[in-house]
């Protein structure tokens, strides 16, 4: 079952991340769990740096309910990756992000997948509508 690598042009927001020595596993490449950390990082950095998420005080928070990743090519320290993200589904209380991981200056993804947030009230943990400013920001990277 071959998965075709997405290109950088398939994504709307990018973040460069340096791999670390500790990211490599005994097989000499970045361990699979690190990729999910990169998914989390690119999404939350986008929200926080654009002022629509305060991780300590926002009344509405996003909980991850689903993730998936296809690994297409190895990445290893000291590679620098670029994580690309775009929104492919924007509901009332949920958002689906597509994420691509690009090694060094390569145009084809080394890994790609998706990440789904469901927004809930911070206290009750009941579903809540995505706040207007966040929705507007997410629309700017929607494909």
C-alpha positions, 0 to 999 in steps of 0.5 A: 500500500503505497502512500504518495508523499505530499509536497510543501505546496500542500501546506499553509503554515511552516515551522522549522524544528531541529532534531536532537541527539536523543530523538534517534533510536537504536536503529539510527533514525528518529523514533516514531513517537517524536513525529507526534511531538512535532505534530503537536508543536506545529499546531500549538505554536501556530495557535499560541504565536497568533494569540488565539490560545493561552495554554494556562487561561483560555476558557476553551481548549483543544483535546487531541482525539485522533492522530495518524502518521505515514512514515515515508523516509527516514529522518535522523539527527542532525537533520532539521525538519520543517513541519507543515500544517493545513486545515482540511476540516473545520467544524463547530467544535472540531478541526482536522489538521493535515501535517507534513514533515520535511527533512532538510530542504526536501520538497517531498514529505518524509512523513505525513498524517493528520491530527484532530482537535475537539474543543471543550470547555476547560472546566467541564470538558464538554464540547464547546464552539471554536472561538471566533478569533481562533476560527478566523485564524484557522480559516487562513490555513484552510485548504 
